[in-house]
Structure formats: C-alpha cells, structure tokens
Amino acid sequence: MLIGMVFVFSFLGLLIVGIHLIARFCEAFPGETAEPSAHLKGPSANLSRNNQAVQPGIDGNVIAAISAAIHTHRQNSKK
C-alpha cells in the first residue's frame, strides 16, 4: 500500500510540474491569435429561422439533427 501511495503521489507531483512548465513555455512563446472571420452586421446577422445562432461552415442538416436529438431527449426526460 505504501508503494502504491508513493507512486501516485510522485505521478501527481510530476503532472503538476509538467503543467507549470507547459504554462511557462506558452507564456514565453505565445501563438498567433485567431481573429473572427465574419463580423456581425446586426444582432440577427447569424440567426436561423428558429432564432438559433448558426456558424458559417456548419451544415443545416447537422443543426437540424442536433436540434431533433435535444428535443427528443427533453421529451423523454419529462417522463
């Protein structure tokens, strides 16, 4: 049991040190920031017929399938 606890403690300690090293690396070498490709022209520029935000590049069939799945899940959760 002692060996297992030492192993877990060591692993978690190394994990924390690794996360801090990665954070320092990211601060020293920041990447490029992505700028929004499309600017909104008004409050309803990217809204579909049922007032849901639509991102460019997402197929309408995918949005419809996700909406149907959410609706079905909510209907089944009420029972």
C-alpha positions as CSV (number, residue, x, y, z in Angstrom):
1,M,0.0,0.0,0.0
2,L,2.9,2.4,0.8
3,I,4.5,1.7,-2.6
4,G,1.2,2.5,-4.4
5,M,0.7,5.7,-2.4
6,V,4.3,6.8,-3.2
7,F,3.8,6.0,-6.9
8,V,0.5,8.0,-7.1
9,F,2.0,11.0,-5.1
10,S,5.0,11.0,-7.4
11,F,2.9,10.8,-10.5
12,L,0.7,13.7,-9.4
13,G,3.7,15.8,-8.5
14,L,5.3,15.2,-11.9
15,L,2.0,16.1,-13.5
16,I,1.8,19.4,-11.7
17,V,5.4,20.2,-12.5
18,G,4.7,19.4,-16.2
19,I,1.7,21.6,-16.3
20,H,3.6,24.5,-14.8
21,L,6.4,24.0,-17.3
22,I,4.0,24.0,-20.2
23,A,2.3,27.2,-18.9
24,R,5.7,28.9,-18.7
25,F,6.5,27.8,-22.2
26,C,3.2,29.1,-23.5
27,E,3.8,32.4,-21.8
28,A,7.3,32.7,-23.3
29,F,6.2,31.7,-26.8
30,P,2.6,32.8,-27.4
31,G,0.9,31.6,-30.6
32,E,-1.0,33.6,-33.1
33,T,-4.5,34.6,-32.0
34,A,-7.3,33.8,-34.4
35,E,-9.3,36.8,-35.5
36,P,-13.0,36.3,-36.2
37,S,-13.5,35.7,-39.9
38,A,-17.0,37.2,-40.1
39,H,-18.2,40.3,-38.4
40,L,-21.8,40.6,-37.3
41,K,-23.7,43.3,-39.1
42,G,-26.5,43.3,-36.7
43,P,-28.0,41.5,-33.7
44,S,-29.7,38.9,-36.0
45,A,-27.0,38.5,-38.7
46,N,-26.3,34.8,-37.9
47,L,-29.6,33.6,-36.8
48,S,-31.6,30.8,-38.4
49,R,-35.4,30.7,-38.8
50,N,-35.9,29.5,-35.2
51,N,-33.6,32.1,-33.7
52,Q,-30.6,29.8,-33.1
53,A,-27.1,31.1,-33.9
54,V,-25.6,29.5,-37.0
55,Q,-21.9,29.4,-37.6
56,P,-20.6,29.6,-41.1
57,G,-19.5,26.2,-42.4
58,I,-22.0,24.1,-40.3
59,D,-24.4,22.2,-42.5
60,G,-28.1,22.9,-41.9
61,N,-28.8,19.1,-41.7
62,V,-26.4,18.8,-38.8
63,I,-28.1,21.6,-36.9
64,A,-31.5,20.0,-37.6
65,A,-30.3,16.6,-36.4
66,I,-28.8,18.1,-33.2
67,S,-32.0,20.1,-32.5
68,A,-34.1,17.0,-33.0
69,A,-31.9,14.9,-30.7
70,I,-32.1,17.6,-28.0
71,H,-35.9,17.9,-28.4
72,T,-36.3,14.1,-28.1
73,H,-34.0,14.0,-25.0
74,R,-36.0,16.7,-23.3
75,Q,-39.3,15.0,-24.1
76,N,-38.0,11.7,-22.7
77,S,-36.6,13.3,-19.6
78,K,-40.0,14.7,-18.6
79,K,-41.5,11.2,-18.1
